[in-house]
Amino acid sequence: MGKTSKAARELYDALRALEGRAKTAYDAQGGQKYSRRIAAKTAEGHGSSLDRRLRDWLHDDFSKAKVPYEGSDERLIAVVQVWSEWAREPCDERWWRTKLEQAQPARPRRQTATVLEPVKASGYGAWIEQRILPARLLDRDSELRELAAFCGGEDLPGATGYMWWQAGPWAGKSALLSEFVLRHRPDDVDLVAYFIADYLGRNDQKGFLESVMRQLASLGEQDPSAAGARPEDFPSLCQAAAQACRDRGRRLVLVVDGLDEDAAGAGQPSIAALLPRNPPAGMRVVVTGRPYPLIPDDVPGDHPLRLRHIVRSLAPSPHAADISRMAGREVDQLLQNEQVGVPLLGLLVAARGSLTAADLTQLVGVRPFNVERQLRGVTGRSLVPGAHGEMRLPDTPVGVHPLALGHTELRNRALNRLGDVSEFEDRLYAWADEYQARGWPADTPTYLLYDYPHMLAGNKNGERLTAIALDPQRQQALLGRASPDVALSDIELSAHMIRQRRPVDVVALAGLAASRTLLTEQARSLPASFAVAFAWLGHSQRARQFALLAPHAAEKAVRLASVARALAGAGDQYASQAADVAKNAVWWADRARAESSPPNGDEYEAEAAVAEAAVALFTIGQCGQGRALLESLRSVSSYEDVALLAETTARAAAAARPHSAMLAEELLAEAEQHAHDVASRDPADPGAPVRAWAFVASVADPPRATRLYERITDYARSFPPGLTTCVVDAAAASALSTQWPEQAHALAQQAAQHLKAALTHPEALPERDAGDLTMLLGPMLTQVTRALVDVGCANEARDLETSVPEDRHTAFGWDVRAEARAVLTHAHEPAKEEQSAEVLARQACHLAEQNHPDEAHRRLHQALQAVGSSQGAAALREGWLITLCTALAAMGRHPDGALLARSLRDPADRIQALAATAVEAAAAGHLPDARRLAHEAADATSSFEGALDFSLFAGAPGIIVSNAKGAAAQALAFAGERERAVMLAKETDDENSDRRRRALVAVAAGLRAHDPAEAASIIDRQLEHLRTADTSPLQLREHIADLAELLAAIGDADQQCAERVREAVEQAWKTLKASERQWRVEDLLVLLLLRAPGRQADAERVLLARESSWQGIPPWELPTAAIAVAHAAFGALAAARASADGFSAPYDRAEAFAAVAGYLTGTPPSLRMVNESASTAFIQTFHTLALAQLPPDAAQTTEAAMRLSTDVLAGDGWHYALPVLSLIAPTAVLRVRDIVFAHRQLKAG
């Protein structure tokens, strides 16, 4: 223990001391003398080896003693109990367990660039500040000191780790805790806070879990957005957060204000019951509440909350009492006015949110001055400013500012005086119904869009809540106000209520899942500058929410870093929010790194995200942590990141300058050296050194900048001759354009002349230059165009772009002129009457940065309005809609499927959707329509002529085209169009390629219902090809899966053909067994399935036995979905669910669950993609084969399939459930169709 923690020494000393007292007492009894062997036998019985453990743990030399590991806690407690009994002392088990936990060595953590202070959920502190925190807390210094002492004090024997401040209403409990959380947090304490507020609708277990688990996840270095709100996950998150805090030498404190306002009861679980009965080591809990109501019944009898000694009585604050009395008089004043005051108060009580004076005027039905006169006497104490989350302009009239009741006690008092408020609830319902009937127009009150759902949730009115959450017009109204987060929150709120009350309501759940996807996609299309604009204007919570709408971890980190820098620039009052967001950016950057390992092509994006996070840390003054993160940057590609370190270090120097001039100078020197290093590495992009030097010069002092500009000119002058000199000259021209304009102009002209000469006379170029012209024309044209624009020669830039010969307009499927045209458009586009949302948001950022907040607010407001008018133009990911087309066609709604398919923007997606619709239409017996759709899909593939290229540089377009052609070929086959189907399948790739083979096998599967002889012929040719190919044991491992694909394709269309394939499978199996090579999982599954009919129980036993040997293999390295289907086919549904549940990624888990549900309902797999992975292809093959070999009894399995579908609908990959739902719950598919069609402005047939 010599090099371990202080806690380890304390545990060692405590154990030695207790043993000493126990030995003295034991020996005093006379008889046999004490020994550790006797103690071990007493604790664990004969045969115990505990005495040897004690020798290791309590070695006479502390430096040689071993720390008891955490899993030995029961053995340690057993002997401690024995020693305590002999010493006649009480045994405080919790104290000993805490000491053991604290003594554990710091756990190895995932490699990160730096150890950061933890991150609390950004935005929650701002909420507390706005709604709870007093302007100034008076006369509470002693209570604040006691709170600090409790949170930071040592762990003592017998201590519970709880403190409960109790007082009556209006005593100042919330004011005290909010002051402590935001202004008096001890330096070595991490606070997680939740303020229960009935009057704001924040009083149930779900809201508590959503907020607190996000904060705990941040502290525990987990993904806050994936924290969820499941009660069963709460204890482990507490444990992880407490451990992470201990590793940093800090303490975790959970603060919960207002336990008396918990909405527990009527079967609802309480927040109090969630609080840990035995807090993890290093965790403390502080709560406040009234002495009454009593502790909820679901809190265990031995919970610390039931201990009297944890209670601290809080003397009522005279200042809070004065406010209480005045607020009470104001409420009574309203109640004296029956015509205006009573309905006004009743509506505020019923609304559970914020209403404006204009809202109340409309609802009460009186003239505005009557409402304003009543409000004038009460605003400020009884009624306080509310906030819907919608941004308001600085000059917004007072009448439209939202107001809410200022305290739960006020609401209770008003409720007691008013009695039944259902009359006022009905008014609000009717008001909402009116605006819903009008399609939620632009003048919809903000209450109905933002707070009304919380009223419905509070009243347990799930039907109304689901109706508005699923209303596409309301969703569009919120998108138009740049509030996708609100619409998504309503969806989650509705889904939570449904899962509690109607857990298998797949119609509602499917609609909510579709809405969630549509809204998320729309939200992702919003300009990234929105988040920065919100940050510059101080809306930290909205800024963070917008940043987190980015689809990938690296992009989230980049956007969060931008938000942090903006908050830091917005003023010192946002310093804490800026720090929180910056640290959150670091977390996401670290996650991006983890996701890019092992290397998968995303390494540069991950390192760029780390770079952005590092600059954000320097910006907020965390220079030490920023430096550590900066030093962790690593090179991953000579093609992309050669200048990243130089540019990032230069930016870090600029960010560090306000905090430390010496550090800034040191970083600038490093940045300059990094820039020199770029040149010495002979980068693939010869312009990279120029850009690196230029970037460093842009933030350097004049002497250093001059030196760097000279270096740029020397580099350009001495660069070896060749076509790529135009790239160097162009980069140098852009770099020098503002400081040395004459030299820049000459370099730009030189670059343009060089490139234009190459385009005019390519035949005169040396071989290397000719290759560069073909491969790199796009980047070269873009850089030279930019240089000409930078030096003021825009017309010459346009001439250069138009001089590109027509035969060079495209390369590898891409337009080489696209980026150059974008540069020209940006430089010359005339001012438009209606500017884009992106431009307006950038202008808002600039205005806010220049300290013009009012005008910045107006510009951002214009940007939000521009978003509302341009939502339909968003570029969305639409691949999942192909599955919806499939499900609609399977239900006989193929006209709807075709309509949706034709609306898809991507040509390849459109072809696949039409093909899927045709296949299902044919299966449903609508052959004429199926033929028309199949030919429409096939005709559309002609637009891809010349794009079928699988070379290194055009692999992606080639894959897309072959998939589209393969899908159209299958559609033709299922429609009975043999000749064209076969011809199109052969166009997917070269002869004998896997792509063509897979396409032809899929065509055979479609033809078997129309031309079984042709189908058998295709299968026989493929079988012969496999027989004559490499038959080594190693290759046979692959052949068994290929043979299974043939068997699944021919089905029962030709028994002789099927038998030949079966014989080939058996022969391959025998050869493989004889070779004594290890079998693949796929081999075993195929053999078990083929032999399972009539012997399912035996097959399941073999599978379970084999599965135990695969325990150490990650599920993504196995055909896990096929294993799950096998269990289901063998009659073991619980094992099927367990296998599918092995995936940690929600998307993969959903796909596996859907495969099992598909088998149980007899739903075959849909289109086969000719480029899909071998694993995915095998899963589809096995699914098809299982339906043929062991067809399910749908009458017996529908209920299980419904439960599985419900699970699929819960998260990512939910659309995999649609084909199954088309059979067992078609109204769910129709609900999804209606929502999708409304968003896409389509009209169902």
FENGIDA-V286582 format. One record per helix or strand of 2 or more residues. SS is the DSSP state (a for helix, b for strand). FROM is the first residue (numbers start at 0). LEN is the number of residues. Records with the same first field share a line. If there is no record, write none. Layout:
# FENGIDA-V286582
SS=FROM-LEN  FROM-LEN
This chain:
# FENGIDA-V286582
a=5-23  35-9  49-8  61-3  69-17  92-11  123-8  140-12  172-11  197-3  204-15  223-3  230-17  258-3  271-3  303-3  307-3  317-18  340-11  356-8  367-9  397-3  407-11  421-16  445-5  451-7  461-8  471-9  483-18  505-19  528-8  539-8  552-18  571-24  602-17  622-9  643-13  660-20  687-11  701-17  724-12  740-20  761-3  766-24  793-9  805-3  817-11  836-13  852-17  870-3  880-10  893-9  906-17  926-18  954-20  977-9  993-14  1011-17  1032-18  1054-20  1080-12  1095-13  1114-3  1119-10  1132-8  1145-15  1173-16  1193-15  1213-11  1225-15
b=161-5  188-7  250-7  282-7  310-3  382-3  402-3  809-2  813-2
